[in-house]
Amino acid sequence: MTSSGMRTRSAEKSMMLFSFFHLRFFSTMARSLILFTIFLSTIAADAAASGASGESHRFSRNLSPKSIGLKHEKLSHLHFYFHDIVTDPNPTTVRVAEATMSNTLVTTFGDVFVMDDPLTVGPEPSSKLVGRAQGIYASAWQEEVGLLMVMNFAFMEGKYNGSTLSVLGRNTIFSEVREMPIIGGSGLFRFARGYVEARTHSFNVKSGNAVVEYNV
């Protein structure tokens, strides 16, 4: 074989090898791109599923005040009388628990009462009913008469019908004025905050019945 023929054969082999490796390179690249595309698609699908799941089971999120009906705060003043009727054919307050020593103490420490007391415009029992005080009070002071008050004022008059105010506080009933905080409310009183002032209007020591004036 002549030298020119050998050079030709060598060139042909070189071209074949180049073409072979060139095809293998692009074939490998194509497979890599396909696998990478599948990988990205899987990640995107997982992220979407995770996002959807997180959206439906989110623990907390920010809310717009307007979206829940929260407008500018208003100051309101309510005035009514609270009738606590302990001894009567139809009592509005009943004792549901007592400690073994309750009857030996003047303060009746340990007594627990449940109430559904009427709230009226005036101090007379026949006065117009505007709501009810529903909840629990307990004697929580050994040395003096001091009550833990946990109650809702459930209103049933005018625009306040169906709305409530929640009160939680300390009531030293023989003090001239007792202040207790309002911790919330519902209806027109949603997000309510403020305080109540209680003043004893009348108290029958023998029966335990009382009428208390409330400014809220």
LUMTIZA-836537 format. One record per residue (C-alpha): residue in one letter; x, y, z; residue number from 1. Coordinates in steps of 0.02 Angstrom, whole numbers, plus 50000, padded with zeros to 5 digits. Example, Ala and Ser with C-alpha at 12.3 -4.5 7.8 and 13.67 -1.06 7.14 Angstrom:
<recs>
+----+-------+-------+-------+-----+
| aa |     u |     v |     w |   i |
+----+-------+-------+-------+-----+
|  A | 50615 | 49775 | 50390 |   1 |
|  S | 50684 | 49947 | 50357 |   2 |
+----+-------+-------+-------+-----+
</recs>
This chain:
<recs>
+----+-------+-------+-------+-----+
| aa |     u |     v |     w |   i |
+----+-------+-------+-------+-----+
|  M | 50000 | 50000 | 50000 |   1 |
|  T | 50063 | 50170 | 49956 |   2 |
|  S | 50094 | 50303 | 50085 |   3 |
|  S | 49951 | 50407 | 50016 |   4 |
|  G | 49832 | 50259 | 50035 |   5 |
|  M | 49888 | 50232 | 50212 |   6 |
|  R | 49858 | 50414 | 50251 |   7 |
|  T | 49684 | 50402 | 50177 |   8 |
|  R | 49640 | 50248 | 50281 |   9 |
|  S | 49708 | 50332 | 50437 |  10 |
|  A | 49605 | 50487 | 50403 |  11 |
|  E | 49448 | 50381 | 50378 |  12 |
|  K | 49477 | 50291 | 50544 |  13 |
|  S | 49504 | 50457 | 50631 |  14 |
|  M | 49341 | 50524 | 50560 |  15 |
|  M | 49247 | 50367 | 50613 |  16 |
|  L | 49316 | 50377 | 50790 |  17 |
|  F | 49273 | 50563 | 50799 |  18 |
|  S | 49097 | 50530 | 50739 |  19 |
|  F | 49076 | 50387 | 50863 |  20 |
|  F | 49134 | 50487 | 51013 |  21 |
|  H | 49037 | 50639 | 50953 |  22 |
|  L | 48875 | 50538 | 50946 |  23 |
|  R | 48909 | 50459 | 51117 |  24 |
|  F | 48942 | 50631 | 51192 |  25 |
|  F | 48779 | 50706 | 51129 |  26 |
|  S | 48682 | 50549 | 51173 |  27 |
|  T | 48748 | 50560 | 51352 |  28 |
|  M | 48707 | 50744 | 51359 |  29 |
|  A | 48531 | 50713 | 51296 |  30 |
|  R | 48501 | 50578 | 51429 |  31 |
|  S | 48570 | 50695 | 51563 |  32 |
|  L | 48455 | 50836 | 51507 |  33 |
|  I | 48305 | 50720 | 51509 |  34 |
|  L | 48347 | 50658 | 51685 |  35 |
|  F | 48378 | 50836 | 51745 |  36 |
|  T | 48210 | 50892 | 51673 |  37 |
|  I | 48122 | 50747 | 51761 |  38 |
|  F | 48211 | 50792 | 51924 |  39 |
|  L | 48156 | 50974 | 51913 |  40 |
|  S | 47978 | 50922 | 51873 |  41 |
|  T | 47975 | 50809 | 52025 |  42 |
|  I | 48039 | 50948 | 52138 |  43 |
|  A | 47910 | 51069 | 52068 |  44 |
|  A | 47769 | 50944 | 52095 |  45 |
|  D | 47825 | 50909 | 52274 |  46 |
|  A | 47838 | 51096 | 52309 |  47 |
|  A | 47664 | 51125 | 52239 |  48 |
|  A | 47592 | 50983 | 52343 |  49 |
|  S | 47682 | 51045 | 52497 |  50 |
|  G | 47620 | 51221 | 52466 |  51 |
|  A | 47442 | 51163 | 52443 |  52 |
|  S | 47452 | 51057 | 52600 |  53 |
|  G | 47529 | 51200 | 52698 |  54 |
|  E | 47393 | 51318 | 52637 |  55 |
|  S | 47252 | 51205 | 52697 |  56 |
|  H | 47336 | 51159 | 52863 |  57 |
|  R | 47425 | 51322 | 52903 |  58 |
|  F | 47444 | 51354 | 53090 |  59 |
|  S | 47443 | 51543 | 53080 |  60 |
|  R | 47426 | 51685 | 52955 |  61 |
|  N | 47407 | 51872 | 52953 |  62 |
|  L | 47233 | 51943 | 52934 |  63 |
|  S | 47169 | 52111 | 52877 |  64 |
|  P | 47067 | 52194 | 53016 |  65 |
|  K | 46933 | 52238 | 52889 |  66 |
|  S | 46914 | 52055 | 52837 |  67 |
|  I | 46850 | 52011 | 53010 |  68 |
|  G | 46744 | 52166 | 53034 |  69 |
|  L | 46866 | 52257 | 53149 |  70 |
|  K | 46841 | 52443 | 53129 |  71 |
|  H | 46894 | 52593 | 53230 |  72 |
|  E | 46874 | 52569 | 53417 |  73 |
|  K | 46722 | 52646 | 53501 |  74 |
|  L | 46696 | 52689 | 53682 |  75 |
|  S | 46530 | 52631 | 53755 |  76 |
|  H | 46454 | 52650 | 53927 |  77 |
|  L | 46323 | 52528 | 53992 |  78 |
|  H | 46228 | 52546 | 54155 |  79 |
|  F | 46118 | 52412 | 54234 |  80 |
|  Y | 46077 | 52321 | 54396 |  81 |
|  F | 46129 | 52143 | 54439 |  82 |
|  H | 46006 | 52041 | 54545 |  83 |
|  D | 46090 | 51899 | 54642 |  84 |
|  I | 45949 | 51795 | 54716 |  85 |
|  V | 46014 | 51659 | 54831 |  86 |
|  T | 45864 | 51619 | 54941 |  87 |
|  D | 45698 | 51619 | 54850 |  88 |
|  P | 45576 | 51491 | 54783 |  89 |
|  N | 45661 | 51524 | 54614 |  90 |
|  P | 45843 | 51567 | 54654 |  91 |
|  T | 45955 | 51633 | 54515 |  92 |
|  T | 46113 | 51578 | 54606 |  93 |
|  V | 46145 | 51405 | 54678 |  94 |
|  R | 46291 | 51334 | 54775 |  95 |
|  V | 46367 | 51187 | 54683 |  96 |
|  A | 46521 | 51150 | 54789 |  97 |
|  E | 46595 | 51185 | 54960 |  98 |
|  A | 46751 | 51144 | 55059 |  99 |
|  T | 46743 | 51044 | 55221 | 100 |
|  M | 46785 | 51202 | 55318 | 101 |
|  S | 46671 | 51322 | 55223 | 102 |
|  N | 46533 | 51322 | 55355 | 103 |
|  T | 46658 | 51355 | 55495 | 104 |
|  L | 46722 | 51518 | 55418 | 105 |
|  V | 46631 | 51684 | 55409 | 106 |
|  T | 46702 | 51708 | 55235 | 107 |
|  T | 46634 | 51538 | 55176 | 108 |
|  F | 46803 | 51511 | 55091 | 109 |
|  G | 46791 | 51369 | 54965 | 110 |
|  D | 46608 | 51392 | 54917 | 111 |
|  V | 46570 | 51391 | 54730 | 112 |
|  F | 46410 | 51460 | 54654 | 113 |
|  V | 46335 | 51456 | 54480 | 114 |
|  M | 46229 | 51604 | 54430 | 115 |
|  D | 46103 | 51655 | 54299 | 116 |
|  D | 46062 | 51827 | 54369 | 117 |
|  P | 45946 | 51951 | 54284 | 118 |
|  L | 46013 | 52120 | 54228 | 119 |
|  T | 45886 | 52261 | 54232 | 120 |
|  V | 45878 | 52445 | 54190 | 121 |
|  G | 45830 | 52493 | 54368 | 122 |
|  P | 45858 | 52417 | 54540 | 123 |
|  E | 45680 | 52351 | 54557 | 124 |
|  P | 45653 | 52167 | 54514 | 125 |
|  S | 45509 | 52220 | 54402 | 126 |
|  S | 45620 | 52337 | 54300 | 127 |
|  K | 45649 | 52304 | 54116 | 128 |
|  L | 45761 | 52154 | 54083 | 129 |
|  V | 45911 | 52192 | 53971 | 130 |
|  G | 46015 | 52035 | 53993 | 131 |
|  R | 46081 | 51903 | 54111 | 132 |
|  A | 46243 | 51875 | 54206 | 133 |
|  Q | 46290 | 51694 | 54180 | 134 |
|  G | 46442 | 51611 | 54256 | 135 |
|  I | 46527 | 51560 | 54416 | 136 |
|  Y | 46588 | 51646 | 54572 | 137 |
|  A | 46688 | 51569 | 54712 | 138 |
|  S | 46741 | 51625 | 54885 | 139 |
|  A | 46930 | 51641 | 54863 | 140 |
|  W | 46989 | 51737 | 55016 | 141 |
|  Q | 47007 | 51661 | 55188 | 142 |
|  E | 47020 | 51822 | 55290 | 143 |
|  E | 46883 | 51926 | 55209 | 144 |
|  V | 46740 | 51898 | 55089 | 145 |
|  G | 46822 | 51906 | 54918 | 146 |
|  L | 46750 | 51823 | 54765 | 147 |
|  L | 46829 | 51762 | 54605 | 148 |
|  M | 46705 | 51815 | 54469 | 149 |
|  V | 46699 | 51724 | 54302 | 150 |
|  M | 46546 | 51779 | 54205 | 151 |
|  N | 46470 | 51832 | 54041 | 152 |
|  F | 46348 | 51975 | 54025 | 153 |
|  A | 46229 | 51906 | 53893 | 154 |
|  F | 46126 | 52050 | 53826 | 155 |
|  M | 45953 | 52034 | 53749 | 156 |
|  E | 45898 | 52213 | 53720 | 157 |
|  G | 45901 | 52318 | 53562 | 158 |
|  K | 46055 | 52315 | 53452 | 159 |
|  Y | 46152 | 52222 | 53587 | 160 |
|  N | 46036 | 52072 | 53581 | 161 |
|  G | 46145 | 51916 | 53564 | 162 |
|  S | 46308 | 52006 | 53607 | 163 |
|  T | 46409 | 51965 | 53763 | 164 |
|  L | 46544 | 52038 | 53874 | 165 |
|  S | 46661 | 51925 | 53974 | 166 |
|  V | 46721 | 51976 | 54147 | 167 |
|  L | 46856 | 51894 | 54252 | 168 |
|  G | 46910 | 51976 | 54413 | 169 |
|  R | 46914 | 51994 | 54602 | 170 |
|  N | 46759 | 52057 | 54690 | 171 |
|  T | 46781 | 52111 | 54872 | 172 |
|  I | 46595 | 52133 | 54899 | 173 |
|  F | 46606 | 52245 | 55054 | 174 |
|  S | 46714 | 52373 | 54965 | 175 |
|  E | 46620 | 52528 | 54907 | 176 |
|  V | 46679 | 52510 | 54726 | 177 |
|  R | 46750 | 52354 | 54646 | 178 |
|  E | 46838 | 52360 | 54479 | 179 |
|  M | 46853 | 52206 | 54369 | 180 |
|  P | 46924 | 52189 | 54194 | 181 |
|  I | 46830 | 52148 | 54035 | 182 |
|  I | 46931 | 52016 | 53946 | 183 |
|  G | 46832 | 51999 | 53784 | 184 |
|  G | 46663 | 51986 | 53705 | 185 |
|  S | 46560 | 51929 | 53557 | 186 |
|  G | 46443 | 52005 | 53429 | 187 |
|  L | 46450 | 52194 | 53438 | 188 |
|  F | 46577 | 52175 | 53578 | 189 |
|  R | 46701 | 52068 | 53482 | 190 |
|  F | 46879 | 52112 | 53535 | 191 |
|  A | 46808 | 52211 | 53682 | 192 |
|  R | 46920 | 52273 | 53820 | 193 |
|  G | 46889 | 52385 | 53968 | 194 |
|  Y | 46827 | 52370 | 54145 | 195 |
|  V | 46671 | 52364 | 54253 | 196 |
|  E | 46634 | 52454 | 54415 | 197 |
|  A | 46518 | 52369 | 54539 | 198 |
|  R | 46431 | 52457 | 54684 | 199 |
|  T | 46314 | 52369 | 54804 | 200 |
|  H | 46142 | 52446 | 54793 | 201 |
|  S | 46062 | 52335 | 54925 | 202 |
|  F | 46111 | 52179 | 55022 | 203 |
|  N | 46004 | 52073 | 55138 | 204 |
|  V | 46121 | 51996 | 55266 | 205 |
|  K | 45991 | 51868 | 55320 | 206 |
|  S | 45942 | 51803 | 55147 | 207 |
|  G | 46105 | 51840 | 55057 | 208 |
|  N | 46010 | 51919 | 54912 | 209 |
|  A | 46091 | 52072 | 54834 | 210 |
|  V | 46063 | 52204 | 54702 | 211 |
|  V | 46223 | 52273 | 54628 | 212 |
|  E | 46241 | 52426 | 54515 | 213 |
|  Y | 46358 | 52401 | 54367 | 214 |
|  N | 46441 | 52533 | 54260 | 215 |
|  V | 46528 | 52454 | 54111 | 216 |
+----+-------+-------+-------+-----+
</recs>
